[in-house]
Amino acid sequence: MPNQILIADDEPEILSEIAIYLRRRGEVVVDVRSFGDAVRAFDDTPGSIALVITDVRMPDGNGVDLVRWVINRSEGKCPCLLMTGHLDVAGLGADLEAAGVRILDKPFAMSALYDLVCNTLVR
């Protein structure tokens, strides 16, 4: 199974736009609408998620907690990007900064997202 990008965002329009954009660029995308679905998708595809992109605010959990869970579960091997309009690098916490978690401030251009994806993924 090819490496996949897991995207979690509870806003269907944003989730769809990002997923379509990345798929058009040849990426394999798993898109989910909640914290719980993201955890299940990550666990259901062990070792095949190459990158997690998540919104910070979701109704059933928070993206920062999801990123911490992914980093722990993957033993630091799965990079993560946080999409937010509510958090800056100073608010990340030393553990996430040390893990290389990147923040993408909303609103953002899809090209900026793709640049981050390409710079984050090891090909």
N, C-alpha and C positions, 0 to 999 in steps of 0.2 A: 504494500500500500504506500502511495507517495506521501511525502510530508504534507501536512495540512496546516492551515491557519484557522484557529478558533476565534470567532468574533462573538462577543456578548454585548448586546445593547437592548434595552427594553423598548426603545423607540423604533417601531417597525420600518418607518421610512428611512431612517438613518442606517439601520441594519441592512436593509435591502440595497440601498445605494452603495454602501461600502462593499458588500458581498458581490454585487454585479460588477462593480469597477474592478475588483481584484480578480474575479473569474475571467473577465475580458482580457486580463493581462496574463492569463495562463495559470493563475494560482488555484490550488484546491482549497476550498473554503467550507468550513462547518460553521453555520450561523445559528445562534441560539438567542432567546429573548429573556433569559433570567440567569441568576447566579446558580440556582439548582441545576438548570439544564446545562450550564457550562461545566459544572463539576461532573455531571453524568457523562457528558460528551468526552471530557478529558480522560475519565476512567475507562470509557468504552473503547477507546482507541489508544491503548498504551504504547508510548514511544513514537506515535505517528504525528502528534501535534508539535509542529516546529516553532510556532509563535502563537501567543495569546494576545488578542487586542480586546480590551474591555472598557466599557463606560464605567465611571466611578459610581454613579448613583443608579441603582436598580431597586425595584420594590422589595425583592426578597433577599437582598444582600448588597454588599458594597464591593466595588471593583478592587479596592485596595486589599480587602480581605481575600478576594479571589486570587489576586496576584500572589499574595503571601502563601496561599494554599498551593498554587501551581508551582511556585519556587520550591516549597518544601517537598511536594509530591514528586517533582522531577529532579530533586537533589541539585537544584540550581541550573539545570541544563536547558530549560525551556525559557527563552526570553519573553518578556511581557511589555506591552505598551498600554498606557492608560489614556483614555480620551476623557477630557473634562474641561469645564469652564470654571471649576470651583477649587482647583488645587494647583499649587506650584511645586517645584522641586523641593523647596524648603519644607513643605508639608508632607513629604513622602515618608520620612523616617530614615534613619541611617541604614537599617537593614535593606530596604528597597533600593536606596541609592547605591549601596555596595553591590547589590545584585544586578545593577545596570538597568533598572526599570526606567523607561523613557515616558515622558508625558507629551501628549499631543493636545494643545489647547484648542477648544471649540470656540468659534467655528474654524474649520481648517479646509484647505484645498485638498481635493483627492490626490493631486500630484504630490503634495507634501506628505500625505499618508503613505503613498507608494514609495517615495524616496526613503522614508523611515523603515518601511517593510524591507526594502532591498538592502539597506545598510545594516539591518538587524539580522536577517537570515544569512546563514552560512550556506553557500551553494556549492 
